[in-house]
Amino acid sequence: MRALLRWPFFLGCLSAGFGFSAGNALAQSGRAPSAAASPAVAAPSVAAPAPAAPAVAARTILAIGAHAGDMELTTGAVLLAAAQRGDRVVILHLTLGEGGNPRLTPDEYGAQKRRETLAVAKALGAEVMFGPYRDGEIPNDEAARRYVADVIRQVKPTQLFTHWKESLHKDHWITSAIVQEAVLLAALPGVQLAHPAHRGIRALWYADNWEDATNFTPFVFVKVADTLDAWRAAVAQYEFARGAIAGFPYVDYYTALATVRGAVVYKGKAVAFAVEPEARRRVLDALP
């Protein structure tokens, strides 16, 4: 199965012409010509108006993280920019990450994380979905793949963000494996789930997470200079993101990472993503 599981979104990437570059990575997909007809020219001496810029079709971006806060910290500035341009943004948290506060019980901290998650999502312009799993206990099984596949069918994303496939955190690499195979299950009409099959995924991008750094190679760089400050204010509503629980300054770390990623592509601030090797293929009829 693993030899086939990636075909839905990689064929979509190639057919959509995903030749990404920094700063316009998201804007490359889904463009359609304007439906407005060119007005008639009144007389030869009057220049015809310039053609209208092509409209950019709205996208639906589904970000799937192991814990509440994972996707917002790593991809939130990109998600905010997408929401501001009219895209639908949905974040699925497979767990609340309720085991991360030694001063509170999992139930107490889970309730806090849920409140924080809703506040952060509102600030990012995102919808929120909560998975049924417990922190540290995401099952690497067929039932979890079918659950995520049905979420994909329900949301109907054009783009997917999730964890990179190698991580020091068990929940992260399991989430990545679940998502990769759920894409195929979601696309197959013969797989019986609550919602009908969905084959419209154009790309799967892997987030740049310090816990998922093993063999992570950034390939797509998205400029976020215009949304970084608003993103910082949004994710700082997570107590753990401010470094107030474990002492790790997540917000400052990912702000610095955006500076590093932006510097190497001359975009000021950027968020990077990894992709599968097949998604790096570029087919040309001639030299550009």
SVG drawing of the C-alpha trace seen along z (x, -y; Angstrom):
<svg xmlns="http://www.w3.org/2000/svg" viewBox="-22 -59 43 61">
<polyline fill="none" stroke="black" stroke-width="0.4" points="0.0,0.0 2.8,-2.4 4.0,-2.3 0.6,-3.8 -0.5,-5.9 1.0,-9.2 -0.5,-9.2 -3.6,-11.4 -1.9,-14.6 1.3,-14.2 -0.6,-13.8 -2.6,-16.9 0.6,-18.8 2.0,-18.1 -1.3,-18.8 -1.7,-22.0 1.7,-23.2 3.1,-23.6 6.5,-25.1 6.9,-27.0 9.0,-29.9 9.3,-32.0 6.6,-34.6 4.1,-33.3 4.0,-29.6 0.3,-29.5 -0.8,-31.9 0.5,-29.6 -2.5,-27.3 -6.1,-27.6 -5.9,-30.6 -8.7,-30.9 -9.1,-33.5 -11.5,-36.3 -15.0,-35.7 -15.5,-39.3 -15.5,-40.0 -13.2,-42.8 -15.2,-45.9 -15.5,-47.1 -13.1,-49.9 -15.1,-53.1 -12.7,-54.4 -9.2,-53.7 -7.9,-56.7 -9.1,-55.4 -6.9,-52.7 -8.6,-49.5 -8.6,-49.2 -6.0,-46.8 -7.3,-43.3 -8.5,-42.6 -6.1,-40.6 -7.1,-36.9 -9.1,-36.0 -7.6,-33.6 -9.9,-30.8 -10.4,-30.4 -8.7,-27.4 -9.5,-25.2 -6.5,-24.5 -6.6,-21.7 -3.8,-21.6 -3.6,-18.4 -1.5,-18.4 -0.9,-15.9 -1.5,-18.5 -3.3,-21.8 -0.7,-24.4 1.5,-22.3 0.1,-23.7 -0.5,-27.2 3.1,-27.6 4.6,-26.1 2.2,-27.2 0.0,-29.8 1.4,-32.8 0.7,-31.2 -2.8,-30.1 -3.5,-33.7 -2.4,-35.1 -4.6,-32.5 -7.6,-33.4 -7.1,-37.1 -7.3,-36.5 -10.5,-34.6 -9.4,-31.0 -11.1,-28.6 -8.7,-27.4 -9.5,-24.4 -7.2,-23.0 -7.7,-19.5 -6.0,-18.7 -5.8,-14.9 -5.2,-15.6 -5.4,-18.6 -1.8,-18.0 -3.4,-17.8 -0.5,-16.0 2.0,-18.9 1.4,-20.7 2.9,-19.0 1.0,-21.5 -2.5,-20.4 -4.3,-17.2 -4.8,-16.2 -8.5,-17.0 -7.7,-20.5 -5.1,-21.3 -7.2,-19.9 -10.0,-22.3 -7.5,-25.1 -6.0,-24.1 -9.4,-23.9 -10.2,-27.5 -6.8,-28.6 -7.2,-26.8 -10.5,-28.4 -9.1,-31.9 -6.1,-31.3 -8.2,-29.9 -10.5,-33.0 -7.4,-35.3 -6.1,-33.3 -9.5,-33.2 -9.6,-29.4 -12.1,-26.7 -11.2,-24.1 -11.8,-20.4 -10.8,-18.2 -9.9,-14.6 -10.9,-11.8 -7.4,-10.8 -5.4,-11.3 -2.0,-13.0 0.8,-10.5 -1.7,-7.8 -2.5,-8.4 -2.9,-4.9 -1.0,-4.0 -3.8,-1.9 -6.3,-1.6 -9.1,-3.1 -7.2,-6.3 -6.5,-6.5 -10.1,-6.1 -11.1,-8.8 -8.7,-11.3 -9.8,-10.2 -13.4,-11.0 -12.3,-14.4 -10.6,-15.0 -13.8,-14.0 -15.8,-16.3 -13.6,-19.3 -12.7,-18.8 -9.2,-20.5 -7.2,-21.7 -4.0,-21.8 -2.9,-19.8 -0.3,-20.7 0.9,-18.2 4.0,-17.0 7.2,-15.8 7.5,-12.0 10.5,-11.8 10.3,-13.2 11.6,-12.7 7.9,-12.9 5.9,-9.7 2.6,-11.5 4.2,-13.6 5.5,-10.9 2.4,-8.8 0.2,-11.7 2.3,-12.2 2.0,-8.5 -1.8,-8.6 -2.3,-11.7 -0.2,-10.3 -2.3,-7.1 -5.6,-8.9 -5.2,-10.9 -5.5,-7.7 -8.4,-6.4 -10.2,-9.7 -9.8,-9.5 -11.1,-6.0 -14.9,-5.7 -14.8,-2.1 -13.7,-2.9 -17.0,-3.3 -17.0,-6.2 -19.6,-8.7 -18.7,-11.2 -18.2,-10.8 -14.8,-10.4 -12.6,-13.6 -9.8,-13.7 -9.2,-17.5 -6.0,-17.7 -3.3,-19.5 -0.5,-19.3 0.7,-17.9 3.3,-20.1 5.2,-19.2 5.6,-21.8 9.0,-23.0 9.0,-21.9 12.0,-21.8 10.9,-18.4 10.6,-17.0 14.0,-18.1 15.5,-14.7 16.0,-14.7 13.7,-17.7 14.7,-19.6 12.9,-22.9 11.7,-23.3 8.7,-25.6 9.2,-29.1 6.2,-31.3 6.7,-35.0 5.0,-35.9 6.4,-39.4 2.9,-40.9 1.3,-38.5 4.1,-37.7 3.2,-40.2 -0.5,-39.2 0.5,-35.6 2.8,-36.2 -0.1,-37.9 -2.4,-35.0 -0.3,-32.1 0.9,-33.8 -2.6,-33.0 -1.2,-29.5 0.4,-29.5 3.0,-26.9 3.9,-28.9 5.0,-31.8 7.4,-29.4 5.4,-29.7 5.1,-26.0 8.2,-24.1 10.5,-27.2 10.9,-26.7 10.1,-30.0 8.1,-28.6 6.9,-32.0 10.4,-33.5 11.9,-30.3 9.5,-30.3 9.9,-34.0 13.6,-33.6 13.1,-30.6 11.0,-32.8 13.9,-35.3 16.4,-32.5 14.1,-31.0 13.3,-34.4 16.9,-35.5 18.1,-32.6 15.4,-33.4 15.6,-37.2 12.0,-37.6 12.6,-39.0 10.4,-36.6 9.3,-33.2 7.8,-29.9 9.3,-26.7 7.8,-23.4 9.2,-20.1 7.6,-18.1 7.9,-14.5 10.6,-14.0 8.0,-13.4 6.6,-16.9 9.9,-18.5 9.7,-17.2 9.5,-20.0 8.6,-19.2 9.4,-21.7 9.0,-21.6 11.9,-24.0 14.4,-26.0 12.7,-28.8"/>
</svg>
